[in-house]
Amino acid sequence: MYKFLLSIVCVAGLSAKMVGGVAIVVKDKAITLYDIQKEMESSNVSKEMATNGLIRQKLEEAEIVDRKIKVTSGEVYDDIKLTAKRNNMSVNDFYEAALNSRGISSSDVKKKVKQKLQATKLYQAIAYSKISQPTDTQVKEYYELHKSNFEHPSSFNVVIYQSNNKGALEAKEQNPMFYSPEIQSNEQVLPYSRISPELAGLLSRTPVNSFSPIVPDGKGGYMSFYVKEVESAEEAGFEKMKGQITNAWMSEKRESVLSDYFARLRDNADIQVMRTLN
């Protein structure tokens, strides 16, 4: 039976030592009102979605402990190093890019990567053994139903501004008419298929006629992209995208298995609502 205990008053012995306003306790792990608000803002979701997401996160964390899933600092570093290499950056440059573009510190990057690797191992333990590789027919059917997911800009027309002086680039972003001999500019057309997924994501998030966040250039300096134009989206085509389509199919099926698993787990978990969430 779903152990969902409603109470506006704190349970004896629980929250006198807790801060932030405990809203929910999942298997002895607290979710505060602040946690919910922060998740709503960072993920741009409703209170209900943020709450459900945090409950599932706590259940996943408990499963990771119960299943004794471990991720070493070496595994975390190797994953970060691989991502940095894909972007032609050193690890330190990658940390700085994460801080400049998303406000994420190096310790936060390591924490997020560790959580990602833990989740991957947990998903493998729960779901991978239950999912078979799709047939070509299944992949084609999935592609036909989700064609829009496999469209992307053909290219980005950008002006790349580079400088060893980060302050000069910041001034340029504040005032596009600003001139400094310390800033070099170079207009290029960057084909989507020839840039890294991370750069494609950065440019896709940058509105036309705007500057991207300042990021390290991999050479000890800094760079920012001014997006002048985004070439119209093109359909990549089934054969070219078959691997990505297969991964998307597997991911969707895996998430379906996991959602069912955690829904059953939640039905039997000790979840206490300590405060109303209005």
C-alpha positions as CSV (number, residue, x, y, z in Angstrom):
1,M,0.0,0.0,0.0
2,Y,1.2,3.5,-0.8
3,K,2.6,4.8,2.5
4,F,1.8,8.4,1.9
5,L,1.4,10.1,5.3
6,L,-0.1,13.6,5.1
7,S,0.8,16.0,7.9
8,I,1.2,19.7,8.3
9,V,2.9,19.3,11.7
10,C,6.4,18.0,11.9
11,V,6.8,14.4,13.1
12,A,8.4,14.2,16.5
13,G,12.1,14.1,16.5
14,L,12.5,14.9,12.8
15,S,12.9,18.4,11.6
16,A,14.1,20.4,14.6
17,K,17.7,19.9,13.3
18,M,16.8,20.3,9.6
19,V,16.9,23.6,7.8
20,G,15.2,24.9,4.6
21,G,11.7,23.8,5.5
22,V,11.3,20.0,5.0
23,A,8.5,19.3,2.6
24,I,8.8,15.6,2.0
25,V,10.8,12.7,3.4
26,V,11.6,9.8,1.1
27,K,13.0,6.8,2.8
28,D,14.5,9.1,5.5
29,K,15.9,11.5,2.9
30,A,14.6,15.1,3.1
31,I,13.3,17.2,0.2
32,T,13.0,20.8,1.3
33,L,10.8,23.6,0.0
34,Y,14.0,25.2,-1.3
35,D,14.9,22.1,-3.2
36,I,11.5,22.1,-5.0
37,Q,11.7,25.8,-5.8
38,K,15.3,25.5,-7.1
39,E,14.3,22.5,-9.3
40,M,11.3,24.5,-10.7
41,E,13.6,27.3,-11.7
42,S,16.5,25.3,-13.1
43,S,14.3,22.9,-15.1
44,N,11.5,25.3,-15.8
45,V,8.8,22.9,-14.7
46,S,5.7,23.1,-12.5
47,K,5.8,22.4,-8.8
48,E,4.2,19.0,-9.3
49,M,6.7,18.0,-11.9
50,A,9.6,19.3,-9.8
51,T,8.3,17.4,-6.7
52,N,7.8,14.2,-8.6
53,G,11.3,14.5,-10.2
54,L,12.9,15.0,-6.8
55,I,11.0,12.0,-5.3
56,R,12.3,9.8,-8.1
57,Q,15.8,11.2,-7.6
58,K,15.7,10.2,-3.9
59,L,14.4,6.7,-4.8
60,E,17.2,6.3,-7.4
61,E,19.8,7.4,-4.8
62,A,18.5,4.8,-2.4
63,E,18.6,2.1,-5.1
64,I,22.2,3.1,-5.9
65,V,23.1,2.5,-2.2
66,D,21.1,-0.7,-1.9
67,R,22.7,-2.1,-5.1
68,K,26.2,-1.0,-4.0
69,I,26.8,0.9,-7.2
70,K,30.2,2.6,-7.2
71,V,31.7,5.3,-9.4
72,T,35.4,6.1,-8.8
73,S,37.0,9.6,-9.1
74,G,39.0,8.1,-12.0
75,E,35.8,7.3,-13.9
76,V,34.6,10.8,-13.3
77,Y,37.8,12.3,-14.5
78,D,38.0,10.1,-17.6
79,D,34.4,11.1,-18.6
80,I,35.3,14.8,-18.1
81,K,38.5,14.5,-20.0
82,L,36.7,12.8,-22.9
83,T,34.1,15.5,-23.1
84,A,36.8,18.2,-23.0
85,K,38.8,16.4,-25.8
86,R,35.7,16.4,-28.0
87,N,35.6,20.2,-27.7
88,N,39.4,20.6,-28.3
89,M,39.8,21.8,-24.7
90,S,42.0,21.0,-21.7
91,V,40.1,19.9,-18.6
92,N,40.8,23.2,-17.0
93,D,39.4,25.1,-20.0
94,F,36.3,22.8,-19.9
95,Y,35.7,23.7,-16.3
96,E,36.0,27.4,-17.1
97,A,33.6,27.0,-20.1
98,A,31.1,25.4,-17.8
99,L,31.4,28.2,-15.3
100,N,31.1,30.9,-17.9
101,S,28.3,29.5,-20.0
102,R,26.2,27.8,-17.3
103,G,27.4,29.1,-14.0
104,I,28.5,25.6,-12.9
105,S,31.7,25.3,-10.8
106,S,34.2,22.5,-11.3
107,S,33.0,20.7,-8.2
108,D,29.4,20.9,-9.5
109,V,30.6,19.5,-12.8
110,K,32.3,16.5,-11.0
111,K,29.2,16.0,-9.0
112,K,26.9,16.0,-12.0
113,V,29.2,13.7,-13.9
114,K,29.3,11.3,-11.0
115,Q,25.5,11.3,-10.7
116,K,25.2,10.7,-14.5
117,L,27.6,7.7,-14.3
118,Q,25.8,6.3,-11.2
119,A,22.5,6.6,-13.0
120,T,23.9,4.9,-16.1
121,K,25.1,2.0,-14.0
122,L,21.7,1.8,-12.2
123,Y,19.8,1.9,-15.5
124,Q,22.0,-0.9,-16.8
125,A,21.3,-3.0,-13.7
126,I,17.5,-2.4,-13.9
127,A,16.7,-2.0,-17.6
128,Y,19.3,-3.1,-20.1
129,S,18.8,-6.8,-19.5
130,K,15.1,-6.3,-20.2
131,I,15.4,-4.5,-23.6
132,S,16.4,-6.2,-26.8
133,Q,18.0,-4.3,-29.8
134,P,15.3,-3.0,-32.1
135,T,14.8,-4.5,-35.6
136,D,15.3,-2.3,-38.7
137,T,11.5,-2.2,-39.1
138,Q,11.1,-0.8,-35.5
139,V,13.8,1.8,-36.1
140,K,12.2,2.9,-39.3
141,E,8.8,3.2,-37.7
142,Y,10.2,5.2,-34.9
143,Y,11.9,7.5,-37.3
144,E,8.7,8.1,-39.3
145,L,6.9,9.0,-36.1
146,H,9.6,11.3,-34.8
147,K,11.1,12.9,-37.9
148,S,11.1,16.4,-36.4
149,N,13.5,15.2,-33.6
150,F,16.1,14.4,-36.2
151,E,16.1,17.7,-38.0
152,H,18.8,20.3,-37.3
153,P,20.2,23.5,-38.7
154,S,22.4,22.9,-41.7
155,S,24.9,25.6,-40.6
156,F,25.5,28.6,-38.4
157,N,26.8,31.9,-39.9
158,V,28.8,33.4,-37.0
159,V,31.5,36.0,-36.2
160,I,34.1,34.4,-33.9
161,Y,35.6,36.9,-31.5
162,Q,38.9,35.8,-29.8
163,S,41.1,37.5,-27.2
164,N,43.4,36.7,-24.4
165,N,41.7,39.5,-22.5
166,K,38.4,38.2,-21.2
167,G,37.4,41.7,-20.1
168,A,37.7,43.0,-23.6
169,L,35.3,40.4,-24.9
170,E,32.9,41.2,-22.1
171,A,33.0,44.9,-23.2
172,K,32.4,43.8,-26.8
173,E,29.3,41.9,-25.7
174,Q,28.0,44.8,-23.8
175,N,28.6,47.2,-26.7
176,P,29.0,45.6,-30.2
177,M,30.5,48.9,-31.4
178,F,33.4,48.6,-28.9
179,Y,36.8,48.2,-30.6
180,S,40.0,46.8,-29.1
181,P,43.2,45.7,-30.9
182,E,43.2,42.8,-28.4
183,I,40.2,41.3,-30.1
184,Q,40.5,39.3,-33.3
185,S,37.4,38.5,-35.3
186,N,36.7,36.0,-38.0
187,E,33.4,35.4,-39.8
188,Q,32.7,31.7,-40.6
189,V,30.0,29.4,-41.7
190,L,30.0,26.4,-39.4
191,P,28.3,23.3,-40.8
192,Y,26.3,21.5,-38.2
193,S,27.8,18.1,-39.2
194,R,31.4,19.3,-38.7
195,I,31.2,20.8,-35.2
196,S,31.0,19.1,-31.8
197,P,27.6,18.3,-30.2
198,E,28.6,20.7,-27.4
199,L,29.3,23.6,-29.8
200,A,26.2,22.8,-31.8
201,G,24.2,23.0,-28.5
202,L,25.8,26.3,-27.5
203,L,25.1,27.9,-30.9
204,S,21.5,26.5,-30.9
205,R,20.9,28.1,-27.6
206,T,22.2,31.5,-28.7
207,P,19.5,33.7,-30.4
208,V,20.2,35.1,-33.8
209,N,21.9,38.6,-33.6
210,S,23.3,37.7,-30.1
211,F,26.6,36.7,-28.5
212,S,27.1,33.3,-27.0
213,P,28.6,33.1,-23.5
214,I,32.4,33.6,-23.4
215,V,34.2,30.2,-23.4
216,P,37.9,29.2,-23.4
217,D,39.3,28.8,-26.9
218,G,41.6,25.9,-26.0
219,K,44.7,28.0,-26.6
220,G,44.8,29.9,-23.3
221,G,42.5,32.6,-24.5
222,Y,38.8,33.2,-24.8
223,M,36.1,33.3,-27.5
224,S,32.5,34.3,-28.1
225,F,30.3,33.6,-31.1
226,Y,28.0,36.2,-32.6
227,V,25.3,34.4,-34.4
228,K,24.3,36.3,-37.5
229,E,22.2,33.6,-39.2
230,V,21.1,30.0,-38.8
231,E,20.6,28.2,-42.0
232,S,17.2,26.5,-42.4
233,A,16.7,23.0,-40.8
234,E,17.4,20.1,-43.0
235,E,16.2,16.5,-42.6
236,A,19.3,14.4,-42.0
237,G,17.8,11.2,-43.5
238,F,17.3,7.8,-42.1
239,E,20.6,6.1,-43.1
240,K,22.7,9.0,-41.9
241,M,20.9,9.1,-38.6
242,K,20.3,5.4,-38.0
243,G,22.6,5.1,-35.1
244,Q,21.1,8.1,-33.3
245,I,17.6,6.9,-34.1
246,T,18.4,3.5,-32.6
247,N,19.8,5.2,-29.5
248,A,16.7,7.3,-29.1
249,W,14.5,4.2,-29.5
250,M,16.5,2.4,-26.8
251,S,16.5,5.4,-24.5
252,E,12.7,5.7,-24.8
253,K,12.1,2.0,-24.1
254,R,14.7,2.1,-21.2
255,E,12.9,5.1,-19.6
256,S,9.6,3.3,-20.0
257,V,11.0,0.3,-18.1
258,L,12.5,2.6,-15.5
259,S,9.4,4.7,-15.0
260,D,7.4,1.5,-14.4
261,Y,10.0,0.2,-12.0
262,F,10.2,3.4,-9.9
263,A,6.4,3.8,-10.0
264,R,6.1,0.4,-8.3
265,L,8.9,1.3,-5.9
266,R,7.2,4.6,-5.0
267,D,3.9,2.8,-4.3
268,N,5.7,0.8,-1.6
269,A,8.2,3.4,-0.3
270,D,7.9,5.3,3.0
271,I,7.2,8.8,1.7
272,Q,6.0,11.4,4.2
273,V,4.6,14.7,3.2
274,M,5.5,17.1,6.0
275,R,4.1,20.3,4.7
276,T,1.5,21.4,2.2
277,L,3.0,22.4,-1.1
278,N,0.6,25.2,-2.0
